[in-house]
Amino acid sequence: MDSGVYVGTVDSYAAVDATVKYKLPITKPQFGATLTVGASNLFDNEVQEFIGARAIGRLITTGVVINF
């Protein structure tokens, strides 16, 4: 593939992603909250997404969703 100044191939790879969600116990019925933790490339297999880019490893994200 020709991508400007970067020419070459990227090796194929496999990655495992996971997400866990937990609904927080809130006593007021009109409110709700969910805690989320996610991991991309769970086993930290360093991979190159495209030519010219640095190799990347595991990415962990967290979040809270509040409904009212």
C-alpha positions in Angstrom: 0.0 0.0 0.0 1.3 3.5 -0.8 0.4 6.0 1.9 2.4 9.2 1.1 6.0 8.9 2.3 5.2 5.6 4.1 5.2 2.5 1.9 5.1 -1.1 3.2 2.8 -3.7 4.8 1.4 -4.2 8.2 1.5 -7.6 9.8 -1.9 -9.2 10.7 -2.7 -9.6 14.3 -5.5 -10.6 16.7 -6.5 -8.7 19.8 -8.9 -9.5 22.7 -11.2 -6.7 24.0 -13.4 -6.8 27.0 -16.0 -4.5 28.7 -17.6 -4.8 32.1 -20.6 -2.8 33.2 -22.1 -2.5 36.7 -25.4 -0.9 37.5 -24.9 1.1 40.7 -27.5 0.5 43.3 -29.3 3.9 43.7 -32.3 4.1 45.9 -34.2 6.8 44.0 -36.2 5.2 41.2 -35.9 8.2 38.8 -32.1 8.1 38.8 -29.7 5.5 37.5 -26.0 5.1 37.1 -23.8 2.6 35.4 -20.0 2.2 35.9 -18.1 0.9 32.9 -14.5 -0.4 32.6 -13.2 -1.5 29.2 -9.9 -2.8 27.9 -8.7 -2.9 24.3 -5.9 -5.3 23.4 -6.3 -7.0 26.8 -3.2 -9.1 26.6 -1.0 -6.1 25.7 0.2 -7.5 22.3 2.0 -4.5 20.9 0.8 -4.0 17.3 1.2 -1.4 14.5 -2.1 -0.2 13.1 -0.7 1.4 10.0 2.6 2.2 8.3 4.6 5.0 10.0 2.7 4.7 13.3 4.2 3.6 16.6 3.2 0.3 18.0 0.5 0.5 20.5 -0.4 -1.9 23.4 -3.3 -2.1 25.9 -5.8 0.7 26.4 -8.0 0.8 29.5 -11.0 3.1 29.8 -13.5 3.9 32.5 -16.7 5.8 32.5 -19.9 6.5 34.4 -23.3 7.0 32.8 -25.9 8.8 34.9 -29.6 8.8 33.9 -32.1 11.2 35.4 
